[in-house]
Amino acid sequence: MTLLDKLPGVVMPVSEVPDALRELWKSDSDVNTGSTKFRAVQTNLILHFGLETSETEAKGILDRALKFAQRYPCRLICLCPSLEDGASLMRGKLFSQCYLSGDASHPVCCEALMLGYSPEESKFLEHQVSIWLESDLPTYHWFHRVPVHRIHESYMPFLKMVQRVTFDSSLEGHAYEEISWPCPRGARDLAEARLLHVRQSLGQFLSSYTIEMLFQDLQSITIKHAVGLAGEAGSLARWVKNCFEGACPTKSLSIKISEQPDGFCMKWVFNGSSKFLMELNHELCVGRIRANFGQGPVDYPLHLKKVSSQLILAEALFF
């Protein structure tokens, strides 16, 4: 079975998907119950799976996208490549589901149009997807396990029609960061978005000290992370380095990143008596900061609210 077959929805010829979608909403409009007469879509979101995407991963990403669509109404388009012999050139699938928002009189309906295709025929994707997009609305693109060479070979012209690309460096590694994205707003890393609440809390803590207290005699920084948090570690390293270089443009800073069994921590090494250590659990929600910048030791607990998947995706796409 192909990835398309494993995702929810009704299989149909590609040419019939738009008509089936129109019929779906036409049926809803016949219901005389207030807000069910209306349908609002703000954006298009393309979920682009690579051949290495597992069924579990694909369903998880689709679920996250559907939760995002409940808060930020959008049309979802899922691109599912397949190398299965004998598969037709392109196959379509339509999934829709309604959720209750607030009370029963305010349902939120989400739709996902899915396209199965052979990677050798990816040149047809731009034409087919453009037909399925809600016209005159911004389009965003989420890559998941699509190799960099495939993006360069087949999808760069396609990306000119989207506003921004997102990806997860904790899964993809650092190769995506070297791509010169043709979309107007470039690309944003989901790992960076997941770290927003940590940067905010850390920045709030450090803002109570002067630049001289923080960076005087700072020699190096070590960041250690559990499996699955490599992207977050790299994002934090870049953020701290940018802050340091902005405050001390004539000095250089060494940042080392390594893996550890569990959790997440950052340690600053000084050539003096100053100290700084931040430790967090695997979910990046609970931990503490232990520091001494010459005003006595500080033990600062961190209890951060876990950011929902839809807000993380919104941060990556819109901000």
Secondary structure as GFF3:
##gff-version 3
##sequence-region A 1 319
A	DSSP	alpha_helix	3	6	.	.	.	ID=ss1
A	DSSP	beta_strand	10	12	.	.	.	ID=ss2
A	DSSP	three_ten_helix	14	16	.	.	.	ID=ss3
A	DSSP	alpha_helix	17	29	.	.	.	ID=ss4
A	DSSP	three_ten_helix	34	37	.	.	.	ID=ss5
A	DSSP	beta_strand	43	49	.	.	.	ID=ss6
A	DSSP	alpha_helix	55	71	.	.	.	ID=ss7
A	DSSP	beta_strand	74	81	.	.	.	ID=ss8
A	DSSP	beta_strand	90	100	.	.	.	ID=ss9
A	DSSP	beta_strand	107	117	.	.	.	ID=ss10
A	DSSP	three_ten_helix	119	124	.	.	.	ID=ss11
A	DSSP	alpha_helix	125	132	.	.	.	ID=ss12
A	DSSP	beta_strand	139	144	.	.	.	ID=ss13
A	DSSP	alpha_helix	148	150	.	.	.	ID=ss14
A	DSSP	pi_helix	151	155	.	.	.	ID=ss15
A	DSSP	three_ten_helix	158	161	.	.	.	ID=ss16
A	DSSP	beta_strand	164	167	.	.	.	ID=ss17
A	DSSP	alpha_helix	169	172	.	.	.	ID=ss18
A	DSSP	three_ten_helix	175	178	.	.	.	ID=ss19
A	DSSP	beta_strand	187	189	.	.	.	ID=ss20
A	DSSP	alpha_helix	190	194	.	.	.	ID=ss21
A	DSSP	alpha_helix	196	206	.	.	.	ID=ss22
A	DSSP	alpha_helix	211	215	.	.	.	ID=ss23
A	DSSP	beta_strand	218	225	.	.	.	ID=ss24
A	DSSP	alpha_helix	230	247	.	.	.	ID=ss25
A	DSSP	beta_strand	254	259	.	.	.	ID=ss26
A	DSSP	beta_strand	264	270	.	.	.	ID=ss27
A	DSSP	beta_strand	275	280	.	.	.	ID=ss28
A	DSSP	beta_strand	286	292	.	.	.	ID=ss29
A	DSSP	beta_strand	298	303	.	.	.	ID=ss30
A	DSSP	alpha_helix	309	318	.	.	.	ID=ss31
###
